Amino acid sequence: MNNDVAIQVANLSKYYGQLLAVDHISFTVGRGELFGFLGPNGAGKTTTVRMLTGVVIADEGSASILEYKAGSLKAKQVTGVVPEMANAYADLSGWDNLMLMAELYGIPASVARERGISLMQEMGLYPRKHSLVKTYSKGMKQRLILCMALVSDPEVLFLDEPTSGLDVQSARLIKDLLQSLNAKGKTIFLTTHDMDEANQLCDRVAIIDKGNIVAIDAPEKLRMATSGMHSVEVSFDNMVSPEVLANIPGVNAVKKLGDKYRLYTANPGELVVSLANYSSSHGLKVISLNILVPSLEDAFVALTEKETEHA
């Protein structure tokens, strides 16, 4: 018995016909951890969440939530879920949806009301609590779904792309709430396409591609371990062709960004010297020059491209 582990996954697999959507993955999520699950479309993120939350049954392997078998009644009682395609009852008010969810969890009415008021206030929904859900914006509906997932005060929260397609205000409210919940000790399992979101929020991230986990680590460690993905961003007082810059020693790739060029390199220090020599010998003046460390997006692209090359 390990009291430090909230989610345990061992050789979890799911087939859809001949397609192996999730391929014998294994990992653990610690109690109180905010764990990110990243991957391209079709990588197996949503299928994994559905197996962990009991929506679909795994074909092989096992998973447990706080030592309860994933999908069991006990596991469902300690989890809250915000699925990718979540819908509240459109012809009920936001408040009635919330109270219905509390009733399904067997929460006493007085406790449900207290939690409901607090959650709706925190999510900016309280002034519209008696409005029908069909009059809510997409952002309001997503915030309501999050309230519904939290009304049972779950120990573990699963969120599948919770800020996808939302306005800036709604996305920020949700991210702020997730950080607040995590600070109070809640375990959060977050799938997202948003690299900045994962970098800001997560203690660790797993990157899944074609059903396989290709990396698990802290975002900062993944960023710094991505060799060859450092870059130097430079602009000159005159136009220079990307093809010419690509031939400068130490340049692995060139990307034009407006009036600037981003040069990818394994050794940014040496490249800066080469750029200074190049500009001097060609009568160019350097307008700006910045050394950039790899972003989580750079690491994500490098790792998933590597997986594609090995396929």
N, C-alpha and C positions, 0 to 999 in steps of 0.2 A: 504494500500500500504506500503510494507516494502522494503526500499531501501538497507537494509543490507543483504538481501537474494538473492542469485543468482539462486539456484535450490530448488524448493519446491516439495516434493513428499508426497502424501497422499493416503494410502490404495491401492497402486499400485499392480496389480495382472495380471498374465499371465498364461493361460492354454495351454498345447499342448495335445489335446485329453483329457484323464483322468488325465494327469500329471499336477499338480499345480507347475509350474516352479518358479514363484515368488508369494509369499503368503502375500498379503495385507501389504506391507512394507511402512513405513513412515519415512521421515527424511528431514532435510534441509541442504543446503551447503551455507555458507556465502560468500558474495562477497570478492574476493581476497584470498579465502582459497584454499589450496592444500589438497584435500580430497581423501583419499585412500579407495578403495573398495576391500576387500579381501575375499577370500573364496576358498574352494576346487573345483576341476573340477566338473561341473554340479551343482554348488551351486545356480546359477541364476545371476552371475555377468554380463555375456555378454548379456543375455536377458534383464536385467535392462538397460544397456547402449543402447541397440537397441530401447527400449521403450522411453528412454529420448531423443534420437536423431531422432525419427520418422521413424526408419526402420521397426519396427513392432508396431501394435496398442495394447494398453493395453485392457484387458477384463473388468477390474474394476479399480476404483480409478482414480487419476488425477496426472499430473506432469506439472510443468511450469519452463521455463528458462527465467530468468529476467522478470517474470510475463507474458511471452507469453506462450501459450499452447504448450507443448512439441510436436514436429513434425510439427508445423505450419510454414509457410514461414518466419514469423517474427523471430521465435525461431531459425530457420536454418541460418538466416542471421547474427545472433550474436554468432554462435557457429562454432568451428572447430572440426573435428572428425578424429581420427586416429584409424580405426577399427582393430580388431585382424587379420583378413585376408585381408589386404589392398594390392591393386595392382594398379600401374601406367600403362599407355599404354607402352608396351614393345618395340613397333616399333617407338616410338617417343623419342626424346632426353629428358633428365631431364629438361632442360630449357623449351622445348615446352610443357611438361606436366604442368609445373608450370604456364606458361603463359595462357594455356588453362583453368586451374582452376581459375585464376584471371579474365579471360573473363567471365566465368560462373557466377562469383559474381558481374560482372559489374564494376570492378575496372578500372579506367582510365589507359591507356597503360603506361604513364610516371611513375605513382605511382607503377604500377605492376613491371616495370623493376627495379625501385629503391629497392623495397622490395625484389624482387627475387634475386638480386645481394647480398644484405645484408644477407638474409637467407641462400643462398647457400655457402657464405663465412663462415658464422658461423657454418654450418654443415659440412664444409670441402669438399663440392661438386663442388665448383666453377671451379676448373681445369678440371673437367669432365662434365661440364654443357652441352656440345654439343654432348656427347656420348649417344648412344641409351641405354635406360633403360635395355634392355635385356643383356647388357654387364656389368651391375652393380652387385656387390655382394649383399647378403641379407642385410647386414648392411647399404650399400649405398641406397638400395631401401627403407628401413625403414626411413632413414634420409630424403629422398626425400618426402616420404608421409607426414612426419611431416612438411616439408617446405610447401607442398601443403595445409595442414590444417591451416597454419599460414599466408598464403599470403593475406587473407581477413582481417587480424588483428582482430581476434575474441575476444570477451570479455570473453567467456567461452570455454574451451578446454577439449574435452573428449578423453582419450587415453585408449585403451583396450590392455593390455599387451605389451606396446611399446618396451620393451627391451628384450622380450622373444627370446631366441635362438641367440642373437647377440654376436659378438665379444666384448671384453672388451672395446676397443677404442670407438666403436659405442655406446655402452650402456652408457659409461661415457659422451660422447658428448651430448646425449639425456638428461641425468639426469642434466647435467650442464645447458642446455638450459631451462629445466623446472624450475629449481631454479631461473634462471635469469628472466624468464617470470613472475613467481609468485612474485618476488621482485618488478616487475613493476605494480603489481595490477591485473594480470590476474587470473581468477578463473580456477582451474584445477581439473578435476575429473579423477582419475587414478585407473584403475583396475590392479592388479599385483598379481603374486604368490610369488614374491620375498620379503620376510619379511625384509631383510636388506634395500632394496630399500624403502619400505614403512616407515621404522623407520627413515631413513635419510631424506626423502623428505616431509612427510605429517604432516600437522597441527593436523588433526584428521583422524581416520580410522573407517570404519564400517566393521564388519565381518558378512558375510552372509553364511548361511549353510542350505541346503535343502529348499531354497526359503525364509527363515526367517532371519531377522537381529538379531544376538545374542548379539551384543555389539557395541556401538559407543562411542569413547572417544579418547583423545590424546594417541599416542603410549606409552608414558612413564607411563601414568595412567593405561592403560591396563596391562602393564608389572607388575607394582607394586601391582595391585589388584588381581593378580593370586595367590591365597593362595596355599601353599604346593609346589610351583614350584621353590623356592630357591634351590640352589644346592651347594655342596662342591665337588671340584675336588681334588683328592688326588692320590699320587703314593708312593709306598713303595719300599724298597730295595730288597724285595722278592715277589714272586707271592702270591696273596691271591684270593680265589675263590669269585665270585660275590655273591654266595649263603651265604657265611659266612658274608660278609659285609651287606647283606640285613637283617641279624638278629641283627645288632647293633641298640640299642634303638634310635628312631627318624628318621630312614631311611624309606622313603616311596617307593623308587624304586632305582635300580642300573643300570647304563649303563657303559659298558667297552669301553674305547676309547684309543686304542693302549696300551701303558703301564700305562695308568691312569684309574681311576674310577670316574664317576660322580654320586654322591649320592644325590638324591632329598629329600628335607626335608622342614618342616614348620618352623623349628627353627635351623638355621645354627650355631648359637653360641653354643648351647648345643651339637650339633653333633660334632663340633670341639673338645670339651672336651672329648666326648666319643671316638673319633678316637685316641686322644692322650693316653687315658687310655688303649684302645685296643692294640695299637702298643707297648706300654710299657710292658704290661702283656704278649705279645706274642713274645717278642724279635725282633720286627720289627723297622726299622728306616724309618721315613717319609722323602721322598725325596722332595716332593713339596705338597703344600696345598693352595688352593684358594677358597674363598667364591664367588660365582657367583650369581648375581641378575637374575631374570627371563628375558629371551629374549622375543621379540615380537612373535617369533616363538613358544616359550613355551606357551604364552598366547593364541595364535591362536589354538594350539593343544588342550589345556585344554578346551577352549570354544566350539570348534567343537565336541570334544569327549563328553562333557556334553550334547550337543544337541542330539547326537546320542543315549546316554543313556536314554534320555527322550522321544525318538521317539517311 
